[in-house]
């Protein structure tokens, strides 16, 4: 079916027309209003994939849900699997700079030409499902997920590593029976969709667990662990708990890498990862636990591949150092838990005199809790907004800092905010940009321009 669809010849769209078509569907990533569960219906995705020849059934799957860390773990899994000799598709969201980042095979992004061809050829089937709207209107994320499945099938991947977009139970990616399901750290986020208590959040994330499957669970709050344990028991799913069955210990770091030892169920591993933050040590142990599950199932995952694959993993925009003297770092912390981890990481990994924060958030975030985590660490704050439609207006965000002894600046765009921060910061200081992945992305982009001729640029 898929091969037949791609063989058809018709009008050739250009790149912008292709993007416009993808974004013409309901796009909850950009809509300013809140979402709720009524907007999600997995039957819509199943109908679309049936029209496309069920590409989600090709190859083996690794499925990853969680609030924080799931993208990092996905990148780690893909890197090790490809290092082990497998052809690996990686599907993540959102993207940092360009849409093509969401779909890649063995580290290579889908090309713009491939994306154009894929959309052009599959458009008639997508339109057929859109016209029927049996279960409501298709979304941009559903279309992108279907494109990812089709691309992976065409490329003949052995594994597809899938990061859940939102939740798990009703997410568009939840149409596979994975070799291993991974649940990373769960905390409060997207309460309007996923619920406002941890057990309810856990049940939504645990929707990716299938009967008699293998599950890896990162360290969690006790009530989350209990919820996941009950679900696994009811489904006769085998549960591996990181922190109990698989443990880790950090052993050193610099501004580029950190080292750790992971004691797995099958072996022990001395590892170096090019990612900072104690949470990345936890993510690494989680990935190792899942890789050992695959090894137990008969896949060839040598210890050497785990070591080498993790040593070269790339996941930009997460506690990433862009410049020295002053230190300029970007991080995608966008909820209270990740903001707390960012605060801890800054205290542990960096030495500085004064600290400046560039911050912008999205409308649906718990801004007060994010600010309460970050404000005490900084002497001055530059509040800005990304170009994203769901960005919080700077004056609204500024009101959350009124109870903290920090000097506040307002800036209407990231370029202005970064320029101001770099003018205020001296060589021994630190500038941190955070609050959303969109802020991290724009600062990364602008920093390459503003600091192009500066010394010490990494």
KEMAR-268471 format. One record per residue (C-alpha): x, y negated, z negated; residue number from 1. Coordinates in Angstrom, 1 decimal. Example, Ala and Ser with C-alpha at 12.3 -4.5 7.8 and 13.67 -1.06 7.14 Angstrom:
2
+--------+--------+--------+-----+
!     xx !     yy !     zz ! num !
+--------+--------+--------+-----+
!   12.3 !    4.5 !   -7.8 !   1 !
!   13.7 !    1.1 !   -7.1 !   2 !
+--------+--------+--------+-----+
//
This chain:
458
+--------+--------+--------+-----+
!     xx !     yy !     zz ! num !
+--------+--------+--------+-----+
!    0.0 !    0.0 !    0.0 !   1 !
!    2.6 !   -2.5 !   -1.1 !   2 !
!    4.9 !   -1.7 !    1.9 !   3 !
!    2.0 !   -2.1 !    4.3 !   4 !
!    1.1 !   -5.5 !    2.8 !   5 !
!    4.6 !   -6.8 !    3.2 !   6 !
!    4.8 !   -5.6 !    6.8 !   7 !
!    2.0 !   -8.0 !    7.9 !   8 !
!    3.1 !  -11.1 !    9.7 !   9 !
!    1.4 !  -14.4 !    9.4 !  10 !
!    2.0 !  -18.1 !    8.7 !  11 !
!    5.3 !  -18.8 !    7.0 !  12 !
!    4.9 !  -21.0 !    3.9 !  13 !
!    7.7 !  -23.2 !    2.8 !  14 !
!    9.1 !  -23.3 !   -0.8 !  15 !
!    7.0 !  -26.1 !   -2.1 !  16 !
!    3.9 !  -24.7 !   -0.6 !  17 !
!    4.7 !  -21.4 !   -2.4 !  18 !
!    5.2 !  -23.1 !   -5.7 !  19 !
!    2.0 !  -25.1 !   -5.2 !  20 !
!    0.1 !  -21.9 !   -4.5 !  21 !
!    1.4 !  -20.1 !   -7.6 !  22 !
!    0.6 !  -23.2 !   -9.8 !  23 !
!   -2.9 !  -23.6 !   -8.2 !  24 !
!   -4.3 !  -20.9 !  -10.5 !  25 !
!   -5.3 !  -21.5 !  -14.1 !  26 !
!   -2.1 !  -22.3 !  -15.8 !  27 !
!   -2.2 !  -22.2 !  -19.6 !  28 !
!    1.4 !  -23.1 !  -19.9 !  29 !
!    0.6 !  -26.6 !  -18.7 !  30 !
!   -3.0 !  -27.3 !  -19.7 !  31 !
!   -3.2 !  -29.7 !  -22.6 !  32 !
!   -6.2 !  -28.1 !  -24.3 !  33 !
!   -5.9 !  -25.3 !  -26.7 !  34 !
!   -6.5 !  -21.7 !  -25.6 !  35 !
!   -8.5 !  -19.0 !  -27.3 !  36 !
!   -9.0 !  -15.2 !  -26.9 !  37 !
!  -12.0 !  -15.7 !  -24.5 !  38 !
!   -9.6 !  -16.8 !  -21.8 !  39 !
!   -7.7 !  -13.5 !  -21.7 !  40 !
!   -9.1 !  -10.3 !  -20.1 !  41 !
!   -6.6 !   -7.5 !  -19.2 !  42 !
!   -9.1 !   -6.0 !  -16.7 !  43 !
!   -8.4 !   -9.0 !  -14.4 !  44 !
!   -4.7 !   -8.0 !  -14.2 !  45 !
!   -5.6 !   -4.3 !  -13.7 !  46 !
!   -7.9 !   -5.2 !  -10.8 !  47 !
!   -5.2 !   -7.3 !   -9.2 !  48 !
!   -2.5 !   -4.6 !   -9.5 !  49 !
!   -4.9 !   -2.0 !   -8.1 !  50 !
!   -5.2 !   -4.2 !   -5.0 !  51 !
!   -1.4 !   -4.3 !   -4.8 !  52 !
!   -0.9 !   -0.6 !   -5.0 !  53 !
!   -0.2 !   -0.3 !   -8.7 !  54 !
!    3.5 !   -1.5 !   -8.6 !  55 !
!    3.7 !   -1.5 !  -12.4 !  56 !
!    3.8 !    2.3 !  -12.4 !  57 !
!    7.2 !    2.4 !  -10.5 !  58 !
!   10.3 !    3.0 !  -12.6 !  59 !
!   10.7 !    3.0 !  -16.4 !  60 !
!    9.6 !    0.2 !  -18.6 !  61 !
!   11.0 !   -1.5 !  -21.8 !  62 !
!    8.3 !   -3.8 !  -23.3 !  63 !
!    9.1 !   -6.5 !  -25.9 !  64 !
!    6.7 !   -8.5 !  -28.0 !  65 !
!    7.3 !  -10.8 !  -31.0 !  66 !
!    7.2 !  -14.5 !  -31.9 !  67 !
!   10.9 !  -15.2 !  -31.8 !  68 !
!   13.9 !  -13.4 !  -30.3 !  69 !
!   12.0 !  -11.4 !  -27.7 !  70 !
!   13.7 !  -13.2 !  -24.8 !  71 !
!   17.2 !  -12.7 !  -26.3 !  72 !
!   16.5 !   -9.0 !  -26.9 !  73 !
!   15.2 !   -8.6 !  -23.3 !  74 !
!   18.4 !  -10.2 !  -21.9 !  75 !
!   20.5 !   -7.9 !  -24.1 !  76 !
!   18.6 !   -4.8 !  -23.0 !  77 !
!   18.9 !   -5.7 !  -19.3 !  78 !
!   22.6 !   -6.4 !  -19.6 !  79 !
!   23.4 !   -3.1 !  -21.3 !  80 !
!   21.2 !   -1.1 !  -19.0 !  81 !
!   22.7 !   -2.6 !  -15.9 !  82 !
!   26.2 !   -2.0 !  -17.3 !  83 !
!   25.2 !    1.6 !  -17.8 !  84 !
!   24.7 !    1.9 !  -14.1 !  85 !
!   21.0 !    1.4 !  -13.8 !  86 !
!   19.2 !   -1.0 !  -11.5 !  87 !
!   17.3 !   -3.3 !  -13.9 !  88 !
!   14.5 !   -5.8 !  -13.4 !  89 !
!   14.1 !   -8.5 !  -16.0 !  90 !
!   10.9 !  -10.4 !  -16.4 !  91 !
!   10.8 !  -13.3 !  -18.9 !  92 !
!    9.0 !  -16.6 !  -19.5 !  93 !
!    9.0 !  -19.5 !  -19.5 !  94 !
!   11.9 !  -20.6 !  -17.3 !  95 !
!   14.6 !  -23.0 !  -18.3 !  96 !
!   15.2 !  -24.8 !  -14.9 !  97 !
!   13.6 !  -23.0 !  -12.0 !  98 !
!   10.8 !  -20.6 !  -11.6 !  99 !
!   13.0 !  -17.9 !  -10.0 ! 100 !
!   14.7 !  -17.4 !  -13.4 ! 101 !
!   11.6 !  -15.4 !  -14.5 ! 102 !
!   12.2 !  -12.5 !  -12.1 ! 103 !
!   15.7 !  -11.0 !  -11.6 ! 104 !
!   17.4 !   -7.8 !  -10.8 ! 105 !
!   20.8 !   -6.9 !  -12.3 ! 106 !
!   21.2 !  -10.5 !  -13.3 ! 107 !
!   20.4 !  -11.9 !   -9.8 ! 108 !
!   17.4 !  -14.2 !   -9.6 ! 109 !
!   14.8 !  -13.6 !   -6.9 ! 110 !
!   15.8 !  -15.9 !   -4.1 ! 111 !
!   13.5 !  -18.7 !   -2.9 ! 112 !
!   13.2 !  -16.9 !    0.5 ! 113 !
!   12.2 !  -13.6 !   -1.2 ! 114 !
!    9.7 !  -15.5 !   -3.4 ! 115 !
!    8.2 !  -17.1 !   -0.3 ! 116 !
!    7.9 !  -13.9 !    1.6 ! 117 !
!    6.4 !  -12.0 !   -1.4 ! 118 !
!    3.7 !  -14.7 !   -2.0 ! 119 !
!    2.9 !  -15.0 !    1.7 ! 120 !
!    2.4 !  -11.3 !    2.2 ! 121 !
!    0.5 !  -10.6 !   -1.0 ! 122 !
!   -1.7 !  -13.7 !   -0.8 ! 123 !
!   -4.7 !  -12.0 !    1.0 ! 124 !
!   -5.0 !   -9.4 !   -1.8 ! 125 !
!   -4.6 !  -12.1 !   -4.5 ! 126 !
!   -7.3 !  -14.2 !   -2.8 ! 127 !
!   -9.6 !  -11.2 !   -2.6 ! 128 !
!   -9.4 !  -10.7 !   -6.3 ! 129 !
!   -9.7 !  -14.5 !   -6.9 ! 130 !
!  -12.9 !  -14.7 !   -4.7 ! 131 !
!  -14.6 !  -11.8 !   -6.6 ! 132 !
!  -13.6 !  -13.2 !  -10.0 ! 133 !
!  -15.1 !  -10.1 !  -11.5 ! 134 !
!  -13.5 !  -10.7 !  -14.9 ! 135 !
!  -12.9 !  -14.5 !  -14.6 ! 136 !
!  -10.3 !  -16.6 !  -12.8 ! 137 !
!   -6.8 !  -15.4 !  -12.3 ! 138 !
!   -4.0 !  -17.3 !  -14.1 ! 139 !
!   -0.6 !  -18.4 !  -12.9 ! 140 !
!    1.0 !  -16.1 !  -15.4 ! 141 !
!   -1.0 !  -13.1 !  -14.1 ! 142 !
!    0.0 !  -13.9 !  -10.5 ! 143 !
!    3.6 !  -14.2 !  -11.5 ! 144 !
!    3.6 !  -11.0 !  -13.5 ! 145 !
!    2.1 !   -9.2 !  -10.5 ! 146 !
!    4.8 !  -10.7 !   -8.2 ! 147 !
!    7.4 !   -9.5 !  -10.7 ! 148 !
!    6.1 !   -5.9 !  -10.6 ! 149 !
!    5.9 !   -5.9 !   -6.8 ! 150 !
!    9.5 !   -7.3 !   -6.5 ! 151 !
!   10.8 !   -4.7 !   -8.9 ! 152 !
!    9.2 !   -1.9 !   -6.9 ! 153 !
!   10.6 !   -3.2 !   -3.7 ! 154 !
!   14.0 !   -3.4 !   -5.2 ! 155 !
!   13.8 !    0.2 !   -6.5 ! 156 !
!   14.6 !   -0.7 !  -10.1 ! 157 !
!   15.2 !    2.2 !  -12.5 ! 158 !
!   14.1 !    0.0 !  -15.4 ! 159 !
!   11.9 !   -3.1 !  -15.8 ! 160 !
!   12.5 !   -5.0 !  -19.0 ! 161 !
!    9.3 !   -7.0 !  -19.7 ! 162 !
!    9.0 !   -9.9 !  -22.2 ! 163 !
!    5.5 !  -10.5 !  -23.3 ! 164 !
!    4.2 !  -13.9 !  -22.5 ! 165 !
!    1.8 !  -14.4 !  -25.4 ! 166 !
!    0.7 !  -11.9 !  -28.0 ! 167 !
!    0.8 !   -8.4 !  -26.7 ! 168 !
!   -2.6 !   -6.7 !  -26.7 ! 169 !
!   -4.2 !   -8.9 !  -24.0 ! 170 !
!   -1.0 !  -10.1 !  -22.3 ! 171 !
!   -0.7 !   -9.6 !  -18.5 ! 172 !
!    2.4 !   -7.4 !  -19.0 ! 173 !
!    0.5 !   -4.9 !  -21.1 ! 174 !
!   -0.2 !   -2.6 !  -18.2 ! 175 !
!    2.8 !   -0.2 !  -18.6 ! 176 !
!    3.6 !    2.8 !  -20.7 ! 177 !
!    7.1 !    1.9 !  -21.9 ! 178 !
!    9.9 !    4.3 !  -22.8 ! 179 !
!   10.3 !    2.1 !  -25.8 ! 180 !
!    8.3 !   -0.8 !  -27.3 ! 181 !
!   10.2 !   -3.4 !  -29.2 ! 182 !
!    8.6 !   -5.9 !  -31.7 ! 183 !
!   10.9 !   -8.7 !  -32.7 ! 184 !
!   10.4 !  -11.2 !  -35.6 ! 185 !
!    6.8 !  -12.1 !  -36.1 ! 186 !
!    5.8 !  -15.5 !  -37.6 ! 187 !
!    3.1 !  -18.1 !  -37.1 ! 188 !
!    2.7 !  -19.5 !  -33.5 ! 189 !
!   -0.3 !  -19.8 !  -31.1 ! 190 !
!   -2.8 !  -19.5 !  -34.0 ! 191 !
!   -5.7 !  -20.5 !  -31.8 ! 192 !
!   -5.2 !  -17.3 !  -29.7 ! 193 !
!   -3.4 !  -14.8 !  -32.0 ! 194 !
!   -4.9 !  -15.6 !  -35.4 ! 195 !
!   -3.9 !  -17.4 !  -38.5 ! 196 !
!   -2.7 !  -14.6 !  -40.8 ! 197 !
!    0.3 !  -12.4 !  -40.4 ! 198 !
!   -1.5 !   -9.1 !  -40.3 ! 199 !
!   -3.7 !  -10.4 !  -37.5 ! 200 !
!   -0.7 !  -11.7 !  -35.6 ! 201 !
!    1.0 !   -8.3 !  -36.1 ! 202 !
!   -2.1 !   -6.4 !  -34.7 ! 203 !
!   -2.0 !   -8.6 !  -31.6 ! 204 !
!    1.8 !   -8.0 !  -31.1 ! 205 !
!    1.3 !   -4.3 !  -31.8 ! 206 !
!   -1.1 !   -4.0 !  -28.9 ! 207 !
!    1.9 !   -3.0 !  -26.7 ! 208 !
!    2.3 !    0.3 !  -28.7 ! 209 !
!    0.9 !    3.3 !  -26.9 ! 210 !
!    0.0 !    6.7 !  -28.3 ! 211 !
!    2.9 !    9.0 !  -29.0 ! 212 !
!    5.4 !    6.3 !  -28.0 ! 213 !
!    8.7 !    5.1 !  -29.4 ! 214 !
!    8.7 !    1.8 !  -31.3 ! 215 !
!   11.5 !   -0.4 !  -32.6 ! 216 !
!   10.6 !   -2.9 !  -35.2 ! 217 !
!   12.9 !   -5.8 !  -36.2 ! 218 !
!   12.9 !   -6.9 !  -39.9 ! 219 !
!    9.5 !   -8.4 !  -40.9 ! 220 !
!    7.6 !   -9.8 !  -43.8 ! 221 !
!    6.2 !   -6.9 !  -45.9 ! 222 !
!    2.6 !   -7.4 !  -44.8 ! 223 !
!    3.7 !   -7.3 !  -41.1 ! 224 !
!    5.7 !   -4.1 !  -41.6 ! 225 !
!    2.8 !   -2.4 !  -43.4 ! 226 !
!    0.4 !   -3.4 !  -40.5 ! 227 !
!    2.8 !   -2.0 !  -37.9 ! 228 !
!    3.4 !    1.2 !  -39.8 ! 229 !
!   -0.3 !    1.9 !  -40.1 ! 230 !
!   -0.8 !    1.3 !  -36.3 ! 231 !
!    2.1 !    3.6 !  -35.4 ! 232 !
!    0.7 !    6.2 !  -37.8 ! 233 !
!   -2.7 !    6.0 !  -36.2 ! 234 !
!   -1.2 !    6.4 !  -32.7 ! 235 !
!    1.3 !    9.1 !  -33.6 ! 236 !
!    4.0 !    6.7 !  -32.5 ! 237 !
!    7.6 !    7.1 !  -33.8 ! 238 !
!    8.8 !    4.0 !  -35.6 ! 239 !
!   12.5 !    2.9 !  -35.9 ! 240 !
!   12.9 !    0.1 !  -38.4 ! 241 !
!   15.9 !   -2.3 !  -38.0 ! 242 !
!   17.3 !   -3.1 !  -41.4 ! 243 !
!   16.6 !    0.4 !  -42.7 ! 244 !
!   17.3 !    2.9 !  -39.9 ! 245 !
!   19.7 !    0.6 !  -38.1 ! 246 !
!   21.7 !   -2.0 !  -40.0 ! 247 !
!   24.3 !   -4.7 !  -39.1 ! 248 !
!   27.0 !   -6.8 !  -40.7 ! 249 !
!   28.5 !  -10.0 !  -39.3 ! 250 !
!   32.3 !  -10.1 !  -39.2 ! 251 !
!   33.3 !  -13.5 !  -37.8 ! 252 !
!   32.5 !  -16.3 !  -35.3 ! 253 !
!   33.8 !  -19.2 !  -33.4 ! 254 !
!   31.9 !  -21.8 !  -31.3 ! 255 !
!   31.7 !  -19.3 !  -28.4 ! 256 !
!   31.1 !  -15.9 !  -29.8 ! 257 !
!   30.4 !  -13.9 !  -33.0 ! 258 !
!   31.3 !  -10.4 !  -34.0 ! 259 !
!   29.4 !   -7.8 !  -35.9 ! 260 !
!   29.3 !   -4.1 !  -36.7 ! 261 !
!   26.0 !   -2.3 !  -36.1 ! 262 !
!   25.4 !    1.1 !  -37.8 ! 263 !
!   23.0 !    2.9 !  -35.6 ! 264 !
!   21.3 !    6.2 !  -36.0 ! 265 !
!   23.6 !    7.8 !  -33.5 ! 266 !
!   26.8 !    5.9 !  -33.8 ! 267 !
!   28.4 !    2.7 !  -35.1 ! 268 !
!   29.4 !   -0.1 !  -32.8 ! 269 !
!   31.9 !   -3.0 !  -33.2 ! 270 !
!   30.4 !   -5.8 !  -31.0 ! 271 !
!   31.1 !   -9.3 !  -29.9 ! 272 !
!   28.2 !  -11.4 !  -28.4 ! 273 !
!   28.4 !  -14.8 !  -26.8 ! 274 !
!   25.4 !  -16.0 !  -28.7 ! 275 !
!   25.4 !  -17.9 !  -32.0 ! 276 !
!   23.1 !  -17.7 !  -35.0 ! 277 !
!   22.5 !  -15.0 !  -37.6 ! 278 !
!   19.2 !  -14.3 !  -35.9 ! 279 !
!   21.1 !  -13.1 !  -32.9 ! 280 !
!   22.9 !  -10.5 !  -35.1 ! 281 !
!   19.4 !   -9.2 !  -36.0 ! 282 !
!   18.4 !   -9.3 !  -32.3 ! 283 !
!   21.6 !   -7.4 !  -31.4 ! 284 !
!   20.8 !   -4.7 !  -33.9 ! 285 !
!   17.3 !   -4.5 !  -32.6 ! 286 !
!   18.6 !   -4.0 !  -29.0 ! 287 !
!   21.0 !   -1.3 !  -30.2 ! 288 !
!   18.2 !    0.5 !  -31.9 ! 289 !
!   16.1 !    0.5 !  -28.7 ! 290 !
!   19.1 !    1.6 !  -26.6 ! 291 !
!   19.7 !    4.5 !  -28.9 ! 292 !
!   16.0 !    5.5 !  -28.4 ! 293 !
!   16.6 !    5.5 !  -24.7 ! 294 !
!   19.8 !    7.6 !  -25.2 ! 295 !
!   17.8 !   10.1 !  -27.2 ! 296 !
!   15.3 !   10.4 !  -24.4 ! 297 !
!   18.0 !   11.5 !  -22.0 ! 298 !
!   19.0 !    8.2 !  -20.4 ! 299 !
!   22.7 !    7.7 !  -20.1 ! 300 !
!   23.6 !    4.8 !  -22.4 ! 301 !
!   27.3 !    5.2 !  -23.3 ! 302 !
!   28.7 !    3.4 !  -26.4 ! 303 !
!   31.1 !    1.6 !  -24.1 ! 304 !
!   28.3 !    0.2 !  -22.0 ! 305 !
!   26.6 !   -1.1 !  -25.2 ! 306 !
!   29.8 !   -2.9 !  -26.2 ! 307 !
!   30.5 !   -4.3 !  -22.7 ! 308 !
!   26.9 !   -5.1 !  -21.9 ! 309 !
!   26.4 !   -7.1 !  -25.0 ! 310 !
!   29.7 !   -8.9 !  -24.6 ! 311 !
!   28.5 !  -10.5 !  -21.4 ! 312 !
!   24.9 !  -11.1 !  -22.1 ! 313 !
!   23.7 !  -14.6 !  -21.0 ! 314 !
!   20.7 !  -16.4 !  -22.5 ! 315 !
!   21.1 !  -20.2 !  -22.1 ! 316 !
!   19.3 !  -22.8 !  -24.2 ! 317 !
!   19.5 !  -20.9 !  -27.4 ! 318 !
!   21.9 !  -22.5 !  -29.9 ! 319 !
!   24.1 !  -23.3 !  -26.9 ! 320 !
!   27.1 !  -25.6 !  -27.2 ! 321 !
!   27.2 !  -28.0 !  -24.2 ! 322 !
!   30.0 !  -30.3 !  -25.4 ! 323 !
!   32.6 !  -30.9 !  -28.0 ! 324 !
!   33.6 !  -34.2 !  -29.7 ! 325 !
!   30.8 !  -35.0 !  -30.4 ! 326 !
!   29.2 !  -31.6 !  -30.6 ! 327 !
!   26.2 !  -31.4 !  -28.4 ! 328 !
!   24.0 !  -28.3 !  -28.9 ! 329 !
!   20.6 !  -27.4 !  -27.5 ! 330 !
!   18.1 !  -24.9 !  -29.0 ! 331 !
!   14.6 !  -23.8 !  -28.0 ! 332 !
!   13.2 !  -23.7 !  -31.6 ! 333 !
!    9.5 !  -24.5 !  -31.3 ! 334 !
!    7.9 !  -23.2 !  -34.4 ! 335 !
!    8.6 !  -23.3 !  -38.2 ! 336 !
!   10.4 !  -20.0 !  -38.3 ! 337 !
!   12.8 !  -20.8 !  -35.4 ! 338 !
!   13.3 !  -24.3 !  -36.8 ! 339 !
!   14.4 !  -22.8 !  -40.1 ! 340 !
!   16.8 !  -20.5 !  -38.4 ! 341 !
!   18.2 !  -23.4 !  -36.4 ! 342 !
!   18.8 !  -25.3 !  -39.6 ! 343 !
!   20.6 !  -22.4 !  -41.2 ! 344 !
!   22.7 !  -21.9 !  -38.1 ! 345 !
!   23.8 !  -25.5 !  -38.0 ! 346 !
!   24.9 !  -25.4 !  -41.6 ! 347 !
!   26.8 !  -22.1 !  -41.1 ! 348 !
!   28.4 !  -22.5 !  -37.6 ! 349 !
!   29.2 !  -26.2 !  -37.2 ! 350 !
!   31.4 !  -28.7 !  -39.0 ! 351 !
!   30.5 !  -32.4 !  -38.6 ! 352 !
!   30.2 !  -35.8 !  -40.3 ! 353 !
!   26.8 !  -37.0 !  -39.2 ! 354 !
!   24.0 !  -35.2 !  -37.4 ! 355 !
!   21.6 !  -36.7 !  -34.9 ! 356 !
!   18.4 !  -34.9 !  -33.8 ! 357 !
!   16.8 !  -35.3 !  -30.4 ! 358 !
!   13.3 !  -33.7 !  -30.7 ! 359 !
!   10.2 !  -33.3 !  -28.7 ! 360 !
!    7.4 !  -30.7 !  -29.2 ! 361 !
!    4.4 !  -29.4 !  -27.5 ! 362 !
!    0.8 !  -30.3 !  -28.6 ! 363 !
!   -0.2 !  -26.9 !  -30.0 ! 364 !
!    2.7 !  -26.6 !  -32.5 ! 365 !
!    2.8 !  -26.9 !  -36.2 ! 366 !
!    4.8 !  -30.1 !  -36.0 ! 367 !
!    4.6 !  -30.9 !  -39.7 ! 368 !
!    6.2 !  -27.6 !  -40.6 ! 369 !
!    8.9 !  -27.9 !  -37.9 ! 370 !
!    9.8 !  -31.4 !  -39.1 ! 371 !
!   10.0 !  -30.3 !  -42.8 ! 372 !
!   12.6 !  -27.7 !  -41.8 ! 373 !
!   14.7 !  -30.0 !  -39.7 ! 374 !
!   14.4 !  -33.5 !  -41.1 ! 375 !
!   16.6 !  -33.1 !  -44.2 ! 376 !
!   19.6 !  -32.1 !  -42.1 ! 377 !
!   19.8 !  -35.2 !  -40.0 ! 378 !
!   20.6 !  -38.9 !  -40.6 ! 379 !
!   19.0 !  -40.2 !  -37.5 ! 380 !
!   16.3 !  -38.8 !  -35.2 ! 381 !
!   15.6 !  -39.7 !  -31.6 ! 382 !
!   12.0 !  -38.7 !  -30.8 ! 383 !
!   11.2 !  -38.2 !  -27.2 ! 384 !
!    9.0 !  -36.1 !  -24.8 ! 385 !
!    9.7 !  -33.7 !  -22.0 ! 386 !
!    8.1 !  -34.0 !  -18.6 ! 387 !
!    5.8 !  -31.1 !  -19.5 ! 388 !
!    2.1 !  -32.0 !  -19.5 ! 389 !
!    1.7 !  -30.5 !  -23.0 ! 390 !
!    4.4 !  -32.7 !  -24.6 ! 391 !
!    3.5 !  -34.5 !  -27.8 ! 392 !
!    3.6 !  -38.3 !  -27.6 ! 393 !
!    6.6 !  -39.8 !  -29.4 ! 394 !
!    4.5 !  -42.0 !  -31.8 ! 395 !
!    2.5 !  -39.0 !  -32.9 ! 396 !
!    5.6 !  -37.0 !  -33.6 ! 397 !
!    7.2 !  -40.0 !  -35.3 ! 398 !
!    4.5 !  -40.1 !  -37.9 ! 399 !
!    5.6 !  -36.8 !  -39.2 ! 400 !
!    9.0 !  -38.2 !  -40.2 ! 401 !
!    7.6 !  -41.0 !  -42.3 ! 402 !
!    8.2 !  -39.2 !  -45.6 ! 403 !
!   11.8 !  -38.4 !  -44.9 ! 404 !
!   14.8 !  -40.8 !  -45.4 ! 405 !
!   15.9 !  -40.7 !  -41.8 ! 406 !
!   16.2 !  -43.5 !  -39.2 ! 407 !
!   13.8 !  -42.9 !  -36.4 ! 408 !
!   14.2 !  -44.0 !  -32.7 ! 409 !
!   11.5 !  -43.6 !  -30.1 ! 410 !
!   12.3 !  -42.8 !  -26.5 ! 411 !
!    9.9 !  -42.1 !  -23.7 ! 412 !
!   12.2 !  -39.7 !  -21.7 ! 413 !
!   15.0 !  -37.3 !  -22.3 ! 414 !
!   17.6 !  -39.2 !  -20.3 ! 415 !
!   17.1 !  -42.3 !  -22.5 ! 416 !
!   17.1 !  -40.2 !  -25.6 ! 417 !
!   20.4 !  -38.4 !  -24.8 ! 418 !
!   22.1 !  -41.6 !  -23.7 ! 419 !
!   21.1 !  -43.2 !  -27.0 ! 420 !
!   22.2 !  -40.2 !  -29.1 ! 421 !
!   25.6 !  -40.0 !  -27.4 ! 422 !
!   26.1 !  -43.8 !  -27.9 ! 423 !
!   25.4 !  -43.4 !  -31.6 ! 424 !
!   27.5 !  -40.3 !  -32.2 ! 425 !
!   31.2 !  -40.4 !  -32.8 ! 426 !
!   33.7 !  -37.6 !  -32.1 ! 427 !
!   33.2 !  -35.8 !  -35.5 ! 428 !
!   29.4 !  -35.9 !  -35.2 ! 429 !
!   26.8 !  -33.5 !  -34.0 ! 430 !
!   23.9 !  -34.0 !  -31.7 ! 431 !
!   21.2 !  -31.3 !  -31.6 ! 432 !
!   18.3 !  -31.3 !  -29.1 ! 433 !
!   15.4 !  -29.1 !  -29.9 ! 434 !
!   11.6 !  -28.8 !  -30.5 ! 435 !
!   10.8 !  -26.9 !  -27.3 ! 436 !
!   12.5 !  -25.0 !  -24.4 ! 437 !
!   11.5 !  -27.9 !  -22.2 ! 438 !
!   13.6 !  -30.3 !  -24.2 ! 439 !
!   16.5 !  -27.9 !  -24.2 ! 440 !
!   16.2 !  -27.6 !  -20.5 ! 441 !
!   16.1 !  -31.3 !  -19.7 ! 442 !
!   18.9 !  -32.1 !  -22.1 ! 443 !
!   21.0 !  -29.4 !  -20.5 ! 444 !
!   20.3 !  -30.8 !  -17.1 ! 445 !
!   21.0 !  -34.4 !  -18.1 ! 446 !
!   24.1 !  -33.6 !  -20.1 ! 447 !
!   25.8 !  -32.2 !  -17.0 ! 448 !
!   25.3 !  -35.6 !  -15.3 ! 449 !
!   26.1 !  -37.9 !  -18.3 ! 450 !
!   29.2 !  -35.9 !  -19.4 ! 451 !
!   30.5 !  -34.9 !  -16.0 ! 452 !
!   33.6 !  -37.0 !  -16.4 ! 453 !
!   34.1 !  -36.5 !  -20.1 ! 454 !
!   36.9 !  -34.5 !  -21.7 ! 455 !
!   36.2 !  -31.3 !  -23.6 ! 456 !
!   33.1 !  -30.4 !  -21.5 ! 457 !
!   32.7 !  -26.7 !  -21.7 ! 458 !
+--------+--------+--------+-----+
//
